Amino acid sequence: MSDAIADLVAAATRLGQALHPRTGANLADLVRIAKAHVRLQAEINRLAVEGKLGEAADPDFVRWLHCEFYTDATEDMLRVRGAGREFVMTPGEWRSRPEHDVAVGRHQPPSSEHIPDFMAYFAERYRLGPLGTAGRLMAMAAAHHRFNYIHPFPDGNGRVSRLMSHAMALIAGIGAHGLWSISRGLSRGLESRSEYKRMMDYADTPRQGDLDGRGNLSLRALNEFVLWFLRVCLDQVNFMSSLFEIDVLAKRLRTYVERSDTLKPEAARLLEEALIRGEFERGEIARITGLPERTARRVLKDTIDAGLLASDKPKGAVSLRFPADTLDVLFPRLFAEA
């Protein structure tokens, strides 16, 4: 396990340094869910940058995640059905009534009346502050399973646990400014999309004898889950690192320009310059492209109109942008196949 941790830390650090400068839901609700996750993950990133991200296992933070995730939810998204019950969930509130209790697969979570005690212990057990990097990474992985085992909310626990793990990665120092995603890794697994469900179920295994830990659950199974979780994280870090390798991305930028009906070949030089330097001043475009000033300005305008270059203020230095319609070429396999 120590090798996996060391590799993960090293790869995540390199990536961060290189790129620092409901099931049954209708389509509209699925879009809301996706937007909520992106919005909240970005907010977690902001809090981390500003030094305002506290302990991710803290009950107040976890309730805040759940409440914020459902900020724009419709009543149907909050309505929980099944097992002969139906009720409307209140975002940010623990399970607290008998109708909130339900089995999740073969797993029977703790009864609602005990949730506050379980979450208080959870917060204390998975505080990252006192731990070193290796301890934080192992705690991040173990906390992901244990949170879902407690199942503190009537619904939405999986979404909250992914966001909590994202926050923990940032606290552990391997978040790489949001450039890799735990959620993507868990949804894809290492070899199949069924791995996550299988490994979560395996980590629910009861203790197998006196040498298998001291609690109700198998320590051996938890250790295997932790190792798998860290390998998933490492796989995602390495995947994103490969996408952002300078030489590889430069080649993809050239390929995109070659396939374009609106961009001149010299646009590739502007894109490569922005890739290597981070940004460049508009006054440099003639030198970069080797074209006369007026022609170079037209090439720059076409590239800006294509959404590939932009600046934060009028006439300011320009830097790379990645419009959605470029991602298949620039970042292949970034999103799940249809």
N, C-alpha and C positions, 0 to 999 in steps of 0.2 A: 504493500500500500504506500510505503514511503516513496518508492520510485514514481508511482502515479502522481503523488502530490508534488514531488519535485519537478516532474515534467510539466504538470499543469501550471505551477507557479512560473516556471521559466518561459513557457510558451505564451501565457497570458501577459506576462510582463513585457515580452518582446512586442506583442501586438499593441499593447497600450503605448509603449514608447514610440513605435513606428508611426502611429496614427493619432497621437495626442492632439500638434498644430492643426349550451342545453339538448343538449340533444333535443330533436323535435322542434326546434325554434324555426320561425320563418326567416326568410333571407334578411329582412330588415333588422331583426333582432341579432342575427349572426354578425351583421355589420357593426351593430352597436357594441357587441361583445369584443370584436376585434379592435375597434377604435378605443374602447375603454382600456384594454390592455396596453395598447401603444401609448395612450395618454398618460396612464399611471406609471408605466415604466419610465417614461421621459421625466415625470415629476420626481421619481425616486433618483434618477440620475442627477437632476438639478439639486436636490437636497444633499446628495453626496458631494457634489462639487462645492457647494456652499458650506460644507462642514456641519450640516444640520440633520444628518441621518443618524438617529440613535440606534438602540438595540433593535434589530429586526424581529426578534422573538418576543418583544414586549407586547403584552395584551392590548395596550392602547394603540400601538402601531398596527397590529394585525386587524383590530376592529376598524381602524381608519382605512386600511387597504380595502376591506370588504365593503365599507360604506361608500368610499370613493368609486370603487369599481361599478357599483350599481346606481351611480348618480343620475344617469340618463335612462335607466331601465324602465321598460313598460311594466304595467301590472302583470301581464302574462309572463314576463321574464322572472318576476318575483313570486309567481304562484308555483308552489311545490305540490306535485301530484304523485300518487302511487301508493301501493300497499294499503289501499282502502282509506287513504287520508287525502286531504286537500286543504291547504292554508296559504296565506300570503306572507312571505318572509319579510322581516324588517331588516334592512341592510345594517350591518355593524353590530347586530345583537346575537349573542350566543344562543345555541339551542337551550330552551328553558322549560318546555312543556312536553308531556308524554307523546303528543303527536309528532314532535320533532325527532323522536328516536326511530331509527330505521337501520336495517342491515345494509352494508355496502358489499355486494358480492357475498363471500363467505364470512366477511368481517362484521362483527357486532360492536360498534363503537361504545364507549362509556355512556351511561345514561345521562340525560340532560342535567339532572340535579348536581352532578359531579363536575360539570365542565369548568366552572370557575377555579376549582381546586386543581384540576388537571392543567389548566393553562397557566396558573401561577407557578406550578412546578416546572412546566415547560419553559417558561421565561427564565427561571433561575438556572435550569440545567443547560440551556443553550445560549447563555450570554457569551458574546464573542469577545468582549472587552478584555477579560483577563487572559485570553489565550494567544498563543503564537500563531503564525501562519498555518502550519500543519494542523494544529488543533482547530482553528477556525474552519478550515476546509472540511475536516471530518465532521465537525458539528453542523456545518451547513447541509451536508448530505444526510446525516442522521436526523436532523430536525425536519427535513422535508418529509420523510416517512412518518415520523412520530406525530407531526402536526395533522397529517391526513388520517392517522390511526385514531387520534382524539376526535377528529371530525367536528370541530367546535361550532360550525354554522350549519343551518339546515340544508344549504346548498351553496355552491361556489367555493368549496374548500380547495379543490384542485387549482383553480385560478389564483386564489390567494396564496397558496403554497408556492406556486411558480414565481409570483412577484416577491414573496418573502425571500425565496432563494436568490433571486436577482439582487435584492438589497444586501443579503449576506455576502454575496460574491464581491460586491463593491466594498463592503466593510473589511473583507479579508484581503483586499488589495489586488484582486484579479479581475475586476469588472471591465478593465480596458476601455473605459469611457463608453460602455454600451455597445461595443463593436462585435460582441459575440453574445449568443442568447442561450441560456439554460432551457427556456421553454422550447426552442427549436430542437435542441438536442433530445429532450425527453420525449417529444412527439415523434421523433424519427428513430431513436435508439441507435445502437451500433450496427445491428444487422437486420432488424425488422421493427415495424411500428408497434408490434405486440409486446415488445420487451418491457416497456414501462409498467404496463398493467401486471405482467407476470412477475416482475421483480418487486413491485409494491406488495403483491399478494404473498410472495415468498417471505418478505420481511415481516409479515404478520404471523409467521410460524411460532407456535408456543415453544417455550424452553424445552430442550431435549436433554434432560438429565442435569445433575448437579454441576457438571463442568461447562454448562452452556449459559453462563451468565447468572445473575442473581434476581432478575425481575421475572415477569410473566412471559416475556417474549424471548425468542432465541437470539443470543448475542452473536452466534455464528452467522445466522441469516442476516442480521443487521450489518455485520462486517462485510458480507458479500454484496449487500445492497450499496453500502458506502463506496466500495471499490468500483462497482459498476457505474454509480453516479459520477464519480470523479473521472472515470474513463470517458463517459459521455461528454463531460465538460471539456476534457482535453481534446477529444475529437472535434468539438465545435471550435475551439480556439485554433487548432491546426487548420481546419477548413477555412475559417475566415482569414487566417494569416495568408493562406495560399491565394485567396482571391485578391488580396491587397499587395502582393509582391509587385514591386515597381515594374520590373521587366515584363511580367505577365500582363499586368493591367495596361501598361503602355501599348502592348501588342493588341489588346482588345479594343483600346481606344482607336488605334489605327484601323482595325477591322471595321469598327462602327462607321468611321468616316468614309471608308471605301465603299460601304454598302449604302451610304446616304445619297439621296437624289438632290439634296440642297446644299451640302457642304463641299467646299473645294478641298483638294488634298492638303493644302497648307494649314487647314484647320487642325490637323493632327499635330502639327508642331506647337500650336498654342496649347492644346490639351496636354501634351507631354511636358511642356514648360510648367504649366500649373500643377501637374502631378509631381514633378520633381521639386519645385520650389515652394509649393503651397499656394502662392499667388504671384502675380506680376502686374506691373503698372501698364496702363493702356499705351503710354508713350513708347513702350518697347516692342510693339507689335510688328513694326516694319523690320526691325533687326531679327526678331524671332522667326518671322515667315520668309524673310528675304524678298519681300514684295514691296512695290512702291507704296507710299503712305496711304493714298486713297484706296488702293486695292486691298491693302492690309486691313483697313478699317471696315471694308465690306465683309471680309472674311471673319473678322471679330464679331460684327453685327450678326452675321448668319449663325455663328456659333452660340452667341448669346440668345438669339431667337429660338434656337434648338433646345435651349435650357441646359446646355452643357457647361457654360460659364456664366458667372454672375458676380455682382459685387454688392456689398452691404450698403453702399451709398452711391449716389450718382457720380459718375466719372471716377469712382474709386478703383482700387486694384481689384482684379478679377481672380476668382478661384473656381475650382471644379465643382460641378453639381451633377447629380445622377438622377435624371428624370425617370419616371416609372417605365416608360417605353424603351429605355436603354438597358434595363437590368438583365434581360435574357442574354444579351451579348456581353455586357461588361461583367456580370456576376452570375454565370450559369450555375444552375442547381441551388441557387439561394433559397428559392421557394419550393414548396412541395409540388411534385408533378400532379397534373390533373388526373 
